[in-house]
Amino acid sequence: MAATYHFLGALPRIDGDPAPLPTRITLDRVRELAPGSTQLLLGVNEKALVPVGLDVHVDVDRDPHLLIFGDGRSGKSTLLRSYLQEVTRLHTPATAQMFAVDHRRTNLGEFSDEWGADDATNAETAHSLATGLAQFLRDRQSARAAAAPARARSTSACTSSSPVEAAAPAASTTPSSRP
């Protein structure tokens, strides 16, 4: 069987722009490049050097999960920290809660307690947390399904209520082991 080899190389810029590429771009700098953005900013496009983010009103509804994988020192933890910081920039603790499973305890201080619904640092608490969260999501889905006909009636052309107000979910509690 023939051996396969991989090569990663870098060439000088060929786009005519003599400006050097930045070696480090902070999340604050990304935010400066996109003032007033309602996107969940995650970094910059490596070719155009423009901010890249998720449209939380479209992307999160379509794809509510974020999977991060990569080699060691590839930026997984940095991406996760950026994501957490952006959630706190775009939402309030009443509209977003974070559940953290972090066996090394390296990200537990990345957001204040008001944002953290719960956290786990070992397999047992992670299992308990996941079980409680799954039940919470099932209950919420059932409540929304039951309310869908009433919500549809309240947003018909025959009523004067705002579709935004009618579609707003009722406040609910999240599963938590915090006092």
ROSE-4610 file (N, C-alpha, C; in Angstrom, 1 decimal, always signed):
// ROSE-4610
residu = [M/M/M/A/A/A/A/A/A/T/T/T/Y/Y/Y/H/H/H/F/F/F/L/L/L/G/G/G/A/A/A/L/L/L/P/P/P/R/R/R/I/I/I/D/D/D/G/G/G/D/D/D/P/P/P/A/A/A/P/P/P/L/L/L/P/P/P/T/T/T/R/R/R/I/I/I/T/T/T/L/L/L/D/D/D/R/R/R/V/V/V/R/R/R/E/E/E/L/L/L/A/A/A/P/P/P/G/G/G/S/S/S/T/T/T/Q/Q/Q/L/L/L/L/L/L/L/L/L/G/G/G/V/V/V/N/N/N/E/E/E/K/K/K/A/A/A/L/L/L/V/V/V/P/P/P/V/V/V/G/G/G/L/L/L/D/D/D/V/V/V/H/H/H/V/V/V/D/D/D/V/V/V/D/D/D/R/R/R/D/D/D/P/P/P/H/H/H/L/L/L/L/L/L/I/I/I/F/F/F/G/G/G/D/D/D/G/G/G/R/R/R/S/S/S/G/G/G/K/K/K/S/S/S/T/T/T/L/L/L/L/L/L/R/R/R/S/S/S/Y/Y/Y/L/L/L/Q/Q/Q/E/E/E/V/V/V/T/T/T/R/R/R/L/L/L/H/H/H/T/T/T/P/P/P/A/A/A/T/T/T/A/A/A/Q/Q/Q/M/M/M/F/F/F/A/A/A/V/V/V/D/D/D/H/H/H/R/R/R/R/R/R/T/T/T/N/N/N/L/L/L/G/G/G/E/E/E/F/F/F/S/S/S/D/D/D/E/E/E/W/W/W/G/G/G/A/A/A/D/D/D/D/D/D/A/A/A/T/T/T/N/N/N/A/A/A/E/E/E/T/T/T/A/A/A/H/H/H/S/S/S/L/L/L/A/A/A/T/T/T/G/G/G/L/L/L/A/A/A/Q/Q/Q/F/F/F/L/L/L/R/R/R/D/D/D/R/R/R/Q/Q/Q/S/S/S/A/A/A/R/R/R/A/A/A/A/A/A/A/A/A/A/A/A/P/P/P/A/A/A/R/R/R/A/A/A/R/R/R/S/S/S/T/T/T/S/S/S/A/A/A/C/C/C/T/T/T/S/S/S/S/S/S/S/S/S/P/P/P/V/V/V/E/E/E/A/A/A/A/A/A/A/A/A/P/P/P/A/A/A/A/A/A/S/S/S/T/T/T/T/T/T/P/P/P/S/S/S/S/S/S/R/R/R/P/P/P]
num = [1/1/1/2/2/2/3/3/3/4/4/4/5/5/5/6/6/6/7/7/7/8/8/8/9/9/9/10/10/10/11/11/11/12/12/12/13/13/13/14/14/14/15/15/15/16/16/16/17/17/17/18/18/18/19/19/19/20/20/20/21/21/21/22/22/22/23/23/23/24/24/24/25/25/25/26/26/26/27/27/27/28/28/28/29/29/29/30/30/30/31/31/31/32/32/32/33/33/33/34/34/34/35/35/35/36/36/36/37/37/37/38/38/38/39/39/39/40/40/40/41/41/41/42/42/42/43/43/43/44/44/44/45/45/45/46/46/46/47/47/47/48/48/48/49/49/49/50/50/50/51/51/51/52/52/52/53/53/53/54/54/54/55/55/55/56/56/56/57/57/57/58/58/58/59/59/59/60/60/60/61/61/61/62/62/62/63/63/63/64/64/64/65/65/65/66/66/66/67/67/67/68/68/68/69/69/69/70/70/70/71/71/71/72/72/72/73/73/73/74/74/74/75/75/75/76/76/76/77/77/77/78/78/78/79/79/79/80/80/80/81/81/81/82/82/82/83/83/83/84/84/84/85/85/85/86/86/86/87/87/87/88/88/88/89/89/89/90/90/90/91/91/91/92/92/92/93/93/93/94/94/94/95/95/95/96/96/96/97/97/97/98/98/98/99/99/99/100/100/100/101/101/101/102/102/102/103/103/103/104/104/104/105/105/105/106/106/106/107/107/107/108/108/108/109/109/109/110/110/110/111/111/111/112/112/112/113/113/113/114/114/114/115/115/115/116/116/116/117/117/117/118/118/118/119/119/119/120/120/120/121/121/121/122/122/122/123/123/123/124/124/124/125/125/125/126/126/126/127/127/127/128/128/128/129/129/129/130/130/130/131/131/131/132/132/132/133/133/133/134/134/134/135/135/135/136/136/136/137/137/137/138/138/138/139/139/139/140/140/140/141/141/141/142/142/142/143/143/143/144/144/144/145/145/145/146/146/146/147/147/147/148/148/148/149/149/149/150/150/150/151/151/151/152/152/152/153/153/153/154/154/154/155/155/155/156/156/156/157/157/157/158/158/158/159/159/159/160/160/160/161/161/161/162/162/162/163/163/163/164/164/164/165/165/165/166/166/166/167/167/167/168/168/168/169/169/169/170/170/170/171/171/171/172/172/172/173/173/173/174/174/174/175/175/175/176/176/176/177/177/177/178/178/178/179/179/179]
x = [+0.9/+0.0/+0.9/+0.6/+1.4/+1.1/+2.2/+2.0/+1.5/+0.7/+0.1/+0.8/+1.0/+1.7/+0.8/+0.8/+0.1/+1.0/+0.8/+1.6/+0.8/+1.1/+0.4/+1.5/+1.3/+2.2/+1.6/+2.4/+1.9/+2.6/+1.9/+2.4/+2.2/+3.1/+2.8/+1.5/+0.9/-0.4/-0.2/-1.2/-1.2/-2.3/-3.0/-4.2/-3.8/-2.5/-2.0/-2.0/-2.6/-2.6/-1.4/-0.5/+0.8/+0.6/-0.6/-0.8/-0.6/+0.1/+0.3/-0.9/-1.1/-2.3/-2.1/-3.2/-3.0/-2.7/-1.9/-1.6/-2.5/-3.3/-4.3/-5.4/-6.6/-7.8/-8.6/-8.9/-9.7/-11.1/-12.0/-13.4/-13.8/-13.2/-13.5/-13.2/-12.1/-11.8/-12.9/-13.3/-14.4/-15.7/-16.0/-17.1/-17.0/-15.8/-15.5/-15.8/-15.5/-15.6/-17.1/-18.0/-19.4/-20.2/-20.1/-20.9/-22.4/-23.0/-24.5/-25.0/-24.1/-24.5/-25.4/-26.4/-27.3/-26.9/-25.8/-25.3/-24.5/-24.4/-23.6/-22.2/-21.3/-20.1/-19.1/-18.4/-17.5/-16.1/-15.8/-14.5/-14.5/-13.5/-13.4/-13.1/-13.6/-13.4/-11.9/-11.2/-9.7/-9.3/-10.2/-9.8/-10.2/-11.4/-11.9/-11.7/-11.3/-11.1/-12.3/-13.5/-14.8/-15.4/-16.2/-16.8/-17.6/-17.6/-18.4/-19.2/-20.5/-21.3/-22.5/-23.3/-24.6/-25.7/-26.7/-27.9/-28.8/-28.8/-29.5/-31.0/-31.5/-33.0/-33.3/-32.3/-32.6/-31.8/-30.5/-29.6/-29.9/-30.1/-30.4/-31.7/-32.7/-34.0/-33.9/-33.1/-32.9/-31.9/-30.9/-29.8/-29.5/-30.2/-30.0/-28.8/-28.0/-26.8/-25.5/-24.5/-23.2/-22.2/-21.6/-20.6/-19.2/-18.3/-17.0/-16.0/-15.2/-14.2/-13.0/-11.9/-10.6/-9.4/-8.3/-7.0/-6.7/-5.8/-5.4/-4.8/-5.1/-4.6/-5.1/-6.3/-6.8/-7.8/-8.2/-9.1/-10.4/-10.6/-12.0/-12.4/-11.5/-11.9/-12.1/-11.3/-11.5/-12.9/-13.2/-14.5/-15.7/-15.5/-16.6/-16.7/-15.5/-15.6/-16.2/-15.9/-16.5/-18.0/-18.4/-19.8/-20.5/-20.0/-20.6/-20.6/-19.6/-19.6/-20.6/-20.8/-21.7/-23.2/-23.4/-24.8/-25.1/-24.1/-24.4/-24.5/-23.9/-24.1/-25.5/-26.0/-27.2/-28.5/-28.4/-29.5/-29.4/-30.5/-30.5/-30.6/-30.3/-30.5/-31.9/-32.9/-34.2/-34.5/-33.7/-34.0/-33.0/-31.9/-30.9/-30.2/-30.1/-29.5/-28.4/-27.3/-26.3/-26.1/-25.9/-25.7/-24.3/-23.4/-22.0/-21.6/-20.9/-20.3/-18.8/-18.0/-16.6/-15.8/-15.3/-14.6/-13.3/-12.7/-11.5/-11.7/-13.0/-13.4/-12.7/-12.4/-11.7/-12.6/-13.9/-14.8/-15.9/-15.8/-16.9/-16.9/-15.8/-15.8/-16.1/-16.4/-16.6/-17.9/-18.9/-20.1/-20.6/-21.3/-21.7/-22.8/-23.1/-24.1/-25.5/-25.8/-27.1/-27.4/-26.3/-26.4/-26.4/-25.8/-25.6/-26.8/-27.5/-28.6/-28.1/-27.0/-26.4/-25.1/-24.3/-23.0/-22.6/-21.8/-21.4/-19.9/-19.2/-17.7/-17.3/-18.3/-18.0/-19.2/-18.9/-19.9/-21.3/-21.2/-22.5/-23.4/-22.8/-23.6/-23.9/-23.1/-23.4/-24.6/-24.7/-25.8/-27.1/-27.0/-28.2/-28.6/-27.7/-28.0/-28.6/-28.1/-28.6/-30.0/-30.3/-31.6/-32.6/-32.3/-33.2/-33.4/-32.4/-32.5/-33.4/-33.2/-34.1/-35.5/-35.8/-37.2/-37.8/-37.0/-37.4/-37.8/-36.9/-37.2/-38.4/-38.6/-39.8/-41.1/-41.0/-42.2/-42.5/-41.4/-41.6/-42.1/-41.7/-42.2/-43.7/-44.0/-45.4/-46.3/-45.8/-46.6/-46.7/-45.7/-45.8/-46.7/-46.7/-47.6/-49.0/-49.3/-50.7/-51.1/-50.2/-50.6/-50.6/-50.1/-50.1/-51.4/-52.5/-53.8/-54.3/-54.1/-54.5/-53.6/-52.4/-51.5/-51.8/-52.2/-52.6/-53.9/-54.9/-56.1/-55.8/-54.9/-54.7/-53.9/-53.3/-52.6/-53.3/-54.6/-55.4/-55.7/-56.1/-56.4/-57.6/-58.4/-59.6/-59.3/-58.1/-57.7/-56.7/-56.6/-55.7/-54.4/-54.2/-53.0/-51.8/-50.6/-49.4/-49.0/-48.5/-48.0/-46.8/-46.0/-44.8/-45.2/-46.2/-46.6/-47.3/-48.1/-48.8/-47.9/-46.8/-45.9/-44.9/-44.8/-43.8/-44.1/-43.1/-43.3/-43.5/-44.2/-44.4/-43.1/-42.9/-41.7/-41.8/-40.6/-40.6/-39.4/-39.4/-38.2/-37.4/-36.1/-35.2/-34.8/-34.5/-34.0/-32.7/-32.6/-31.3/-31.1/-29.9/-29.6/-29.0/-29.0/-28.5/-29.5/-29.1/-30.0/-30.8]
y = [-1.2/+0.0/+1.2/+2.1/+3.4/+4.3/+4.9/+5.9/+7.2/+7.9/+9.2/+10.2/+11.3/+12.5/+13.7/+14.5/+15.8/+16.9/+18.0/+19.1/+20.4/+21.2/+22.5/+23.6/+24.4/+25.5/+26.8/+27.9/+29.3/+30.0/+30.8/+31.6/+33.1/+33.9/+35.4/+35.7/+36.8/+37.3/+37.6/+37.1/+37.3/+38.2/+38.8/+39.7/+41.1/+41.4/+42.8/+43.7/+43.2/+44.0/+43.8/+44.8/+44.5/+44.6/+44.9/+45.0/+43.6/+43.5/+42.2/+41.8/+40.5/+39.9/+39.9/+40.1/+40.1/+38.7/+38.7/+37.4/+37.0/+38.0/+37.8/+38.8/+38.3/+39.1/+38.8/+39.8/+39.5/+39.7/+39.1/+39.3/+40.7/+41.5/+43.0/+43.6/+43.2/+43.7/+43.3/+42.0/+41.5/+42.4/+42.7/+43.5/+44.9/+45.5/+46.8/+46.8/+45.7/+45.5/+45.4/+45.1/+44.9/+45.6/+46.9/+47.7/+47.5/+47.2/+47.1/+45.7/+44.8/+43.5/+42.8/+42.1/+41.3/+39.8/+39.6/+38.2/+37.8/+36.5/+36.0/+35.9/+36.8/+36.9/+35.9/+35.2/+34.1/+34.3/+35.1/+35.3/+36.1/+35.9/+36.6/+35.6/+36.0/+35.2/+35.4/+34.3/+34.4/+35.1/+35.1/+35.8/+37.2/+37.5/+38.9/+39.7/+39.0/+39.6/+40.4/+39.8/+40.4/+39.5/+40.1/+39.3/+38.2/+37.1/+35.9/+35.6/+35.3/+35.0/+34.2/+33.9/+33.2/+34.2/+34.1/+34.9/+34.1/+34.6/+33.8/+33.7/+34.5/+34.5/+33.5/+33.0/+32.1/+30.8/+30.9/+29.7/+28.9/+29.5/+28.8/+28.1/+28.6/+28.0/+26.8/+26.9/+25.8/+24.8/+25.2/+24.3/+24.7/+24.2/+24.7/+24.1/+23.4/+22.8/+23.3/+23.3/+23.7/+22.6/+22.1/+21.0/+21.6/+21.5/+22.0/+20.8/+20.6/+19.6/+20.0/+19.5/+19.9/+19.3/+19.5/+19.0/+19.9/+19.4/+20.1/+21.5/+22.5/+23.9/+24.5/+24.0/+24.5/+25.6/+25.9/+27.0/+26.6/+25.4/+25.0/+25.7/+25.9/+26.6/+28.1/+28.6/+30.0/+30.3/+29.4/+29.5/+29.3/+28.4/+28.2/+29.5/+30.0/+31.3/+32.4/+32.5/+33.6/+33.4/+32.2/+31.9/+32.3/+31.9/+32.2/+33.7/+34.5/+35.9/+36.6/+36.0/+36.6/+36.3/+35.2/+34.9/+35.9/+36.3/+37.2/+38.7/+38.9/+40.2/+40.4/+39.3/+39.4/+39.1/+38.5/+38.0/+38.5/+38.3/+38.6/+37.2/+37.2/+35.9/+35.3/+36.2/+35.7/+35.0/+35.3/+34.7/+33.6/+33.5/+32.5/+32.0/+30.7/+30.1/+29.1/+29.0/+28.1/+26.9/+25.8/+24.5/+24.1/+24.0/+23.7/+22.3/+21.5/+20.3/+20.5/+20.6/+21.0/+20.2/+19.1/+18.2/+18.9/+19.8/+20.4/+21.7/+22.2/+23.4/+24.6/+24.6/+25.8/+26.9/+26.6/+27.6/+28.0/+27.4/+27.7/+29.2/+29.9/+31.3/+32.2/+31.7/+32.5/+33.3/+32.9/+33.6/+33.7/+34.7/+34.9/+33.9/+33.7/+32.7/+33.0/+34.3/+34.6/+34.0/+33.7/+33.1/+31.5/+31.0/+29.6/+28.9/+28.1/+27.4/+26.2/+25.6/+24.5/+24.2/+23.4/+23.0/+21.6/+20.9/+19.6/+19.5/+18.8/+18.6/+17.1/+16.2/+14.8/+14.1/+12.8/+12.0/+11.9/+11.7/+11.6/+12.8/+14.0/+15.2/+15.6/+15.2/+15.5/+14.7/+13.4/+12.6/+13.1/+13.5/+14.1/+15.4/+16.2/+17.5/+17.2/+16.3/+16.0/+15.4/+14.6/+14.0/+15.1/+16.0/+17.1/+18.0/+18.3/+19.2/+18.6/+17.3/+16.6/+16.7/+16.4/+16.5/+17.9/+18.9/+20.3/+20.6/+20.2/+20.4/+19.7/+18.4/+17.7/+18.4/+18.9/+19.6/+20.9/+21.6/+22.9/+22.6/+21.6/+21.2/+20.9/+20.1/+19.7/+20.9/+21.9/+23.1/+23.9/+24.0/+24.8/+24.2/+22.9/+22.2/+22.4/+22.3/+22.5/+24.0/+24.9/+26.3/+26.8/+25.9/+26.4/+26.7/+26.0/+26.4/+27.8/+28.0/+29.2/+30.4/+30.1/+31.2/+31.5/+30.5/+30.7/+31.6/+31.3/+32.1/+33.5/+33.7/+35.0/+35.9/+35.3/+36.1/+36.2/+35.8/+35.9/+37.4/+37.6/+39.0/+39.6/+38.7/+39.2/+39.8/+39.7/+40.2/+41.3/+42.1/+43.3/+43.0/+41.8/+41.5/+41.4/+41.8/+41.7/+40.2/+39.8/+38.4/+38.2/+39.2/+39.0/+38.8/+39.5/+39.4/+38.0/+37.6/+36.4/+35.2/+35.3/+34.2/+34.1/+35.1/+35.1/+34.0/+33.1/+32.0/+32.5/+31.9/+32.2/+32.0/+32.8/+32.5/+31.2/+30.5/+29.2/+29.0/+28.1/+27.8/+26.7/+26.8/+25.7/+24.8/+23.6/+22.6/+23.1/+23.1/+23.6/+23.0/+22.7/+22.3/+23.4/+24.6/+25.8/+26.2/+26.7/+27.1/+28.3]
z = [+0.0/+0.0/+0.0/-0.9/-1.0/+0.2/+0.6/+1.7/+1.1/+2.0/+1.5/+2.4/+1.8/+2.5/+2.4/+3.4/+3.4/+3.5/+2.8/+2.8/+3.0/+3.9/+4.1/+3.9/+2.9/+2.6/+2.6/+2.6/+2.5/+1.4/+0.7/-0.4/-0.1/-0.7/-0.5/-1.1/-0.7/-1.2/-2.7/-3.5/-4.9/-5.3/-4.4/-4.7/-4.9/-4.8/-5.1/-3.9/-2.7/-1.5/-0.7/-0.6/+0.1/+1.6/+2.1/+3.6/+4.2/+5.3/+6.0/+6.6/+6.6/+7.3/+8.8/+9.5/+11.0/+11.5/+12.5/+13.2/+14.2/+14.8/+15.8/+15.7/+15.8/+15.7/+17.0/+17.8/+19.0/+18.7/+19.6/+19.4/+19.5/+20.3/+20.3/+18.9/+18.3/+16.9/+15.9/+16.0/+15.2/+15.4/+16.6/+16.9/+16.3/+16.4/+15.8/+14.3/+13.6/+12.2/+11.8/+12.8/+12.5/+13.6/+13.6/+14.7/+14.5/+15.7/+15.7/+15.1/+14.9/+14.3/+15.2/+14.6/+15.4/+15.2/+14.4/+14.3/+15.5/+15.7/+16.7/+16.1/+16.3/+15.7/+16.2/+15.3/+15.7/+15.2/+14.2/+13.7/+12.5/+11.6/+10.4/+9.2/+8.1/+6.9/+6.5/+6.3/+6.1/+4.8/+3.8/+2.6/+2.6/+2.9/+2.9/+4.2/+5.2/+6.6/+7.0/+6.7/+7.2/+8.3/+9.2/+10.2/+9.7/+10.4/+10.1/+11.4/+11.2/+12.3/+11.9/+12.9/+12.8/+12.9/+12.0/+12.2/+13.2/+14.4/+15.5/+15.3/+14.4/+14.2/+13.1/+12.3/+11.2/+11.5/+11.6/+11.8/+13.0/+14.1/+15.4/+15.3/+14.7/+14.5/+13.6/+12.5/+11.6/+12.1/+12.7/+13.3/+14.7/+15.7/+17.0/+17.8/+17.1/+17.8/+17.2/+18.0/+17.5/+17.9/+16.9/+17.1/+16.8/+17.7/+17.5/+17.6/+16.5/+16.6/+15.9/+16.2/+15.6/+16.4/+15.8/+16.4/+17.6/+18.4/+19.6/+19.2/+19.9/+19.7/+18.4/+17.9/+16.6/+16.9/+18.1/+18.4/+18.9/+19.3/+19.7/+21.0/+22.0/+23.2/+22.9/+22.0/+21.7/+21.0/+20.1/+19.5/+20.5/+21.4/+22.4/+23.3/+23.7/+24.6/+23.8/+22.5/+21.7/+21.6/+21.4/+21.3/+22.6/+23.7/+25.0/+25.2/+24.9/+25.0/+24.1/+22.9/+22.0/+22.4/+23.0/+23.5/+24.6/+25.5/+26.5/+25.9/+24.8/+24.1/+23.5/+22.9/+22.2/+22.9/+24.1/+24.9/+26.3/+27.0/+28.4/+29.1/+30.4/+31.1/+31.1/+30.9/+30.8/+29.5/+28.4/+27.1/+26.7/+27.5/+27.1/+28.4/+28.6/+29.7/+29.2/+29.9/+29.4/+30.3/+29.7/+30.4/+30.0/+30.9/+30.6/+31.1/+30.3/+30.7/+30.4/+31.5/+31.3/+32.4/+32.0/+32.9/+33.4/+32.7/+33.1/+33.8/+33.9/+34.6/+34.0/+32.7/+32.1/+31.7/+31.4/+30.9/+31.9/+33.1/+34.0/+34.4/+34.4/+34.7/+33.5/+32.4/+31.2/+31.2/+32.0/+32.1/+33.6/+33.9/+35.3/+35.7/+37.0/+37.4/+36.9/+36.6/+36.1/+34.8/+34.0/+32.7/+32.8/+33.8/+33.9/+34.6/+33.8/+34.4/+35.2/+34.7/+35.4/+34.8/+35.5/+35.0/+35.5/+34.8/+35.2/+35.0/+35.9/+35.7/+35.8/+35.8/+35.8/+35.1/+34.8/+34.0/+34.7/+36.0/+36.7/+36.7/+37.0/+37.0/+35.5/+34.6/+33.2/+32.7/+33.2/+32.8/+33.5/+34.7/+35.4/+34.7/+34.4/+33.7/+32.4/+31.6/+30.3/+30.4/+31.4/+31.6/+31.9/+32.8/+33.2/+32.1/+31.3/+30.2/+29.1/+28.9/+27.9/+28.3/+29.5/+30.0/+29.9/+30.2/+30.1/+28.6/+27.7/+26.3/+25.8/+26.3/+25.9/+26.4/+27.6/+28.2/+27.4/+27.1/+26.4/+25.0/+24.3/+23.0/+23.1/+24.1/+24.2/+24.5/+25.3/+25.6/+24.4/+23.6/+22.4/+21.4/+21.3/+20.3/+20.8/+22.1/+22.6/+22.3/+22.4/+22.3/+20.8/+19.9/+18.5/+17.9/+18.1/+17.5/+18.1/+19.4/+20.0/+19.5/+19.3/+18.7/+17.3/+16.5/+15.1/+15.1/+16.0/+16.0/+16.5/+17.4/+17.9/+16.9/+15.9/+14.9/+13.6/+13.6/+12.3/+12.0/+10.8/+10.4/+11.1/+11.8/+12.5/+13.9/+14.4/+15.7/+15.5/+16.6/+16.5/+17.2/+17.7/+18.5/+17.5/+18.0/+17.2/+17.1/+15.9/+15.7/+16.6/+16.8/+17.6/+19.1/+19.6/+21.0/+21.1/+20.1/+20.2/+20.1/+19.4/+19.2/+20.4/+21.2/+22.3/+23.3/+23.5/+24.5/+25.9/+26.7/+28.1/+28.8/+29.8/+30.7/+31.3/+31.3/+32.0/+32.8/+33.6/+34.4/+33.8/+34.0/+33.5/+34.6/+34.2/+35.3/+35.8/+37.1/+37.7/+39.1/+39.4/+40.7/+41.6/+41.0/+41.8/+42.8/+43.9/+45.0/+44.5]
